[in-house]
Every structure is written in C-alpha cells, then in structure tokens.
C-alpha cells in the first residue's frame, strides 16, 4: 500500500521556500544545461543540430519536403491550423534550417537570429520537439513500462560500458540523506532547478527514483514531485508530472497535430525574454539562494543574460562543471558570472569552475553545496 499524501502537503506554493527538515540547509539553485542531459545519452547542441538537419532536409532530389514524415505531418497540420491551402513556404523554411545547422552554434541561436521569421521559428520548434522526444526514447532512462524504473539494470549497463552514473544519481542521494518516509512533504524544500533543456530527464528520473526508494506507486511519486520547483526557461516537450492535465509521456512517439501541440510549448530566447514572469522568477531564485550549482551549462552569452540579478552584491557559494572548457575561457566565464550574479568580490575569492563531469562535481563538492 502506498503512502497517502494529502493534497495540502503536496500542492504548497512553489514559491514557498519554507524551513523544514531537509538535507539542503540553505536555498540552493541548480542551473542545468545540455551537458546535464548528455550524461544520460541526450544530444548536446552540435549533435542536436545535426539531428535536426537530417530530419528537415529532403530525401528526394526534386522535393523540398522534410525527410521525416512526423515533421512533415506536423507542418501540414500547422498550415491547416492557419487555414492555408499549401505548406510550401514551411517546406522552404525547413530546407533553410537544414542547410544552416552545420554552421550554426545551436538551433536556439539560429532561431534567435531569425526570430522575425515566424515560418522558420515554427518549423524549428517542430523539429526540436521531434528530435528531443526521439532522444528521450533512445536515452539511458527510457522505459516502456509505466511501473517503477529498473535502476539495477541501468547501473549494471553503466558498469558494463565503463561509464559513471549520471549526476541525477548523486543528486537523489543528496536529496534523501537521512530523510524519513514520514516527512516526505519536506523532501524538496530549499531546492529550485532551472533547466535550459527541453527534455524531462530530471522529472522522469526523480519521480521514478522516489517511487522505487520510498516504495510508493509511481503516480503518487509523480504527484509528490510536482512540489519540486523546476523552471524550463525555453519550455519543454510536454507536461510529464501533473497527471491532472494532458500528459506527453517520456519519449512519446508524437506525430501530426500532437507533435505540433508539443512544439508550441517550446520558447525561443527572444520569446522568453518577453515573458517577464519566468525571467523574474529565475532572477528572484538566484538572488535568494546563497548556493548556486551549474551542471552541464555552456555559459553562453544569451543564457547568462537571463541569469542577471539586480540585488545588492552578495556572498554566495558557486560551483560549476566546465568539462572541456579551456582555462582562459573559464577565467572569462568566472568574470561574467561575477557580474551577472553580483557576487561580492571581497568574499567570493573563488568560483569553483571545474573541468569535470556533472556527476563528479556533485560527488566532490556535495558537502560544500549542502552545508
């Protein structure tokens, strides 16, 4: 029999960072980028750009229709939704995106550049939705069962392939250290996650881990996890946790109007900066939190701009993965983060930007982060 959780304990305001019996003793914000999902097998910017190019380009010499039938169906649905007889101008936009992807920093950067071309933006979003759902379906965390996830199989596969577990594993261990099953309403106190990814790997992993670790039905675990504040600045490929609403399951093979609906939940940088509520919430969380952790974040100029706070200069603990980033670039990023987060130079003598994986960062800096 699963643990009964009252609606009052689960549906508390996500803006309420109340004190409780929690493992994170101070407000902590995790800022997650593509590298965070890469640890479970999702593509980073370059790889995603190649996927999008492959699916948008035509497979026939005399055609401009996308090779991917799911995307083509969604484009036709887009035309119908606007009472247009033909979708040719969307097909032209698709070929333009396909040809530009190999020389683009990322699909996000391309759509920001072409933010005034609504055809490119709409087709780009459809391609993103298609590729991210496909990537969820082929990643390490996918399971076609609605029951609890098989973590023993997942970790056996990691060991067999000579790989470390993902940061999600360490995060969950930090989250549940000394937590009693009778106090789960406080499980996510003091935690906020800002993920710049479209996927739902965090929601998927944490809900299945909660179900397995605490021995409760998955639907109860998903309901509990709705109290974890997760902000997707660029949107996501569908709701996953709130089962009272229409749910796009993890790795779902969506097509046609369904894929089109998913694509409309994605936001470009230009669109997001005009949605003041989300940006204000992000900046508020960063201002309030004395501890900030960057995981798999690329520290791109556009994203750092979204993180800029306006409060007084403060002392914060800042830890971040910087896998593959050169020392000279790390020094530049250090300076950019100090300005964006308004860190007090007198006390913040060091931002811990480490050339290592997200998993290793959480393992090596867990005590600094949690205390």
Secondary structure, 3 states (H helix, E strand, C coil): CCCCCCHHHHCCCCCCCCCCCCCCCCCEEEEECHHHHHCCCCCCHHHHHHHHHHHHCCCCCCCCCCCCHHHHHHHHHHHHHCCCCCCHHHHHHHHHHHHHHCCCCCHHHHHHHCCCCHHHHHHHHHHHHHHHHHHHHHCCCCCCCCCCCCHHHHHHHHHHCCCCCCHHHHHHHHHHCCCCHHHHHHCCCCEEEEECCCCCHHHHHHHHHHHHHHCCCHHHHHHHHCCCEEECCCECCCCCCCCCCCCCCCCCCCCCHHHHHHHCCECCHHHHHHCHHHHHHHHHHHHHCCEEEEECCCCCHHHHHHCCCCCCCECCEEEEECCCCCHHHHHHHHHHHHHHHCECCCCCCCCEEECCCHHHHHHHHHHHHHC
